Each structure stands twice: as structure tokens, then as C-alpha cells.
Amino acid sequence: MSHETLVRSVVFAVTLGALFVGHSLGDHIAQTDHQAAGKSGSGAAAWRALGGHLLTYHLTLAAVLLLTAAALRLPLSPLGVCAGFAFSVVTHGLLDRRWPVRAILRATRSPEFAETTTPVNGMYVADQALHHLALLGTALMIAAVS
């Protein structure tokens, strides 16, 4: 394995870990009740709620990633971080409209899972799984350009 491949692998692994922590904080702590309730609705208020959530979520994600990178002297490329975060803004915003999650569950022949509330909330579990997939893509983009 070349030195460059090793560095990219470390950047990827550390970035993914930091993004997962940032995601949990941004989606569950930084998001307000108003944003959570309103972001998938219709009209200007819904788009403001979604925009506010995307802003606080990505500021949280950036803080966790940059603090982690600074503590470990991780060589992040500004271009890679910008590309990864642009991807994250688009995917997170799309998934938080909720209809794409329902569409994916219909496509995978699991539409009833979206309506399940016990023992788990199906929409929430599917939403989080898809966010994790998007974070994988974000980390890959960041590492590929580092």
C-alpha cells in the first residue's frame, strides 16, 4: 500500500467517525423542535425550517470534523471538505423532505415500514440509515481530494 493510499484511508476513517458524531449532534441536539416539525411541510415556512436545520446541522458537522482534524493534524483539503459538504447539504436536505424516504421504502417493497411506530419508528430508522449512507459518500469525497 502506498503512503498516499494509507493517508487517504486514515483521512476517510477519521472523517467518517467525526461525521457520525457530528450527525448525531446536529440531527438530535442542534435541531430545534420547530425545524424538526416544519422542515418537510409546504410553503415558505417549511423551507425556512429546513434551511435553518441545514445551517445548524452543517455548522455542527464542521465543528466536530475540524476539531477532530486539528487534534490529529489530519491533512484535509479545503476543496475536498467543500465538495463533501456540498454533497451533504443536498442529500440531507432532500432526505429531510421525507417523501424521498417514503419513495425508497416503496421501491424496496417496504412501504408499511414507513408507518411502523412500534417497536421502532420505521420512518426515523430508514431516514437515519439513508443519512448514514450519505455520510459515507461525504467521507469518501473528502478523503478522495485530501
C-alpha positions as CSV (number, residue, x, y, z in Angstrom):
1,M,0.0,0.0,0.0
2,S,1.4,3.4,-1.0
3,H,1.8,6.2,1.5
4,E,-0.8,8.2,-0.3
5,T,-3.3,5.4,-0.1
6,L,-2.6,4.9,3.6
7,V,-3.1,8.6,4.2
8,R,-6.4,8.7,2.3
9,S,-7.6,5.6,4.2
10,V,-6.8,7.3,7.6
11,V,-8.5,10.5,6.4
12,F,-11.6,8.5,5.4
13,A,-11.8,6.5,8.6
14,V,-11.4,9.5,10.9
15,T,-13.6,11.7,8.8
16,L,-16.4,9.1,8.8
17,G,-16.2,8.8,12.6
18,A,-16.3,12.5,13.1
19,L,-19.2,12.9,10.7
20,F,-21.2,10.3,12.5
21,V,-20.7,12.1,15.8
22,G,-21.5,15.5,14.2
23,H,-24.6,14.0,12.6
24,S,-25.9,12.7,15.9
25,L,-25.3,16.1,17.5
26,G,-26.6,18.1,14.5
27,D,-29.8,16.0,13.9
28,H,-30.7,15.3,17.6
29,I,-29.3,18.2,19.7
30,A,-28.8,21.3,17.5
31,Q,-32.1,20.8,15.6
32,T,-35.0,22.8,17.2
33,D,-38.5,21.4,17.6
34,H,-39.7,24.0,15.1
35,Q,-37.2,22.8,12.5
36,A,-38.0,19.1,13.0
37,A,-41.7,19.6,12.8
38,G,-41.7,22.1,9.9
39,K,-39.0,21.1,7.5
40,S,-41.0,18.6,5.5
41,G,-44.1,20.7,5.1
42,S,-45.1,23.0,2.3
43,G,-44.7,26.7,1.8
44,A,-42.0,29.3,2.7
45,A,-42.1,28.4,6.5
46,A,-41.1,24.8,5.7
47,W,-38.2,25.9,3.5
48,R,-37.1,28.3,6.3
49,A,-37.2,25.5,8.8
50,L,-35.3,23.2,6.5
51,G,-32.7,25.9,5.8
52,G,-32.3,26.7,9.5
53,H,-31.8,23.0,10.2
54,L,-29.3,22.5,7.3
55,L,-27.3,25.5,8.6
56,T,-27.1,24.4,12.3
57,Y,-26.6,20.8,11.3
58,H,-23.6,21.6,9.0
59,L,-22.1,24.1,11.4
60,T,-22.2,21.3,14.0
61,L,-20.7,18.8,11.5
62,A,-18.0,21.2,10.5
63,A,-17.1,22.0,14.2
64,V,-16.7,18.3,15.0
65,L,-14.8,17.5,11.9
66,L,-12.4,20.5,12.1
67,L,-11.7,20.0,15.8
68,T,-11.0,16.3,15.2
69,A,-8.8,17.1,12.2
70,A,-6.9,19.8,14.2
71,A,-6.4,17.5,17.2
72,L,-5.0,14.7,15.0
73,R,-3.3,17.0,12.4
74,L,-5.4,15.3,9.7
75,P,-4.5,16.6,6.3
76,L,-7.9,17.8,4.9
77,S,-8.1,19.5,1.6
78,P,-10.4,22.6,1.6
79,L,-11.6,21.5,-1.8
80,G,-12.4,18.0,-0.5
81,V,-14.2,19.4,2.5
82,C,-16.2,21.8,0.4
83,A,-17.2,19.1,-2.1
84,G,-18.2,16.7,0.7
85,F,-20.2,19.3,2.5
86,A,-22.0,20.4,-0.7
87,F,-22.9,16.7,-1.2
88,S,-24.1,16.5,2.4
89,V,-26.2,19.7,2.1
90,V,-28.0,18.3,-1.0
91,T,-28.5,14.8,0.3
92,H,-29.5,15.8,3.9
93,G,-31.9,18.4,2.6
94,L,-33.5,16.0,0.2
95,L,-33.9,13.2,2.7
96,D,-35.4,15.6,5.3
97,R,-38.2,16.5,3.0
98,R,-39.3,12.9,3.9
99,W,-41.0,12.0,0.6
100,P,-37.7,10.6,-0.8
101,V,-37.5,8.2,2.2
102,R,-41.1,7.0,1.6
103,A,-40.3,6.6,-2.1
104,I,-37.2,4.5,-1.3
105,L,-39.2,2.3,1.0
106,R,-41.9,1.8,-1.7
107,A,-39.2,1.0,-4.2
108,T,-37.7,-1.6,-1.8
109,R,-41.2,-3.1,-1.3
110,S,-41.3,-1.9,2.4
111,P,-44.0,0.9,2.3
112,E,-45.6,-0.3,5.5
113,F,-42.3,0.1,7.4
114,A,-42.7,3.8,7.0
115,E,-45.9,3.6,9.0
116,T,-44.5,1.4,11.8
117,T,-44.2,3.1,15.2
118,T,-43.5,0.1,17.5
119,P,-41.2,-1.4,18.4
120,V,-39.3,1.2,16.2
121,N,-40.3,4.2,14.2
122,G,-39.8,3.0,10.7
123,M,-39.5,6.4,9.1
124,Y,-36.9,7.5,11.6
125,V,-34.9,4.3,11.2
126,A,-35.0,4.5,7.4
127,D,-34.2,8.2,7.5
128,Q,-31.1,7.6,9.7
129,A,-29.9,4.7,7.6
130,L,-30.1,6.8,4.4
131,H,-28.3,9.7,6.2
132,H,-25.5,7.3,7.2
133,L,-25.2,6.2,3.6
134,A,-24.9,9.9,2.5
135,L,-22.3,10.4,5.2
136,L,-20.3,7.5,3.8
137,G,-20.4,9.4,0.4
138,T,-19.4,12.6,2.1
139,A,-16.4,11.0,3.8
140,L,-15.3,9.3,0.6
141,M,-15.4,12.7,-1.2
142,I,-13.4,14.4,1.5
143,A,-10.8,11.6,1.5
144,A,-10.6,11.4,-2.2
145,V,-9.5,15.0,-2.6
146,S,-7.3,15.1,0.5
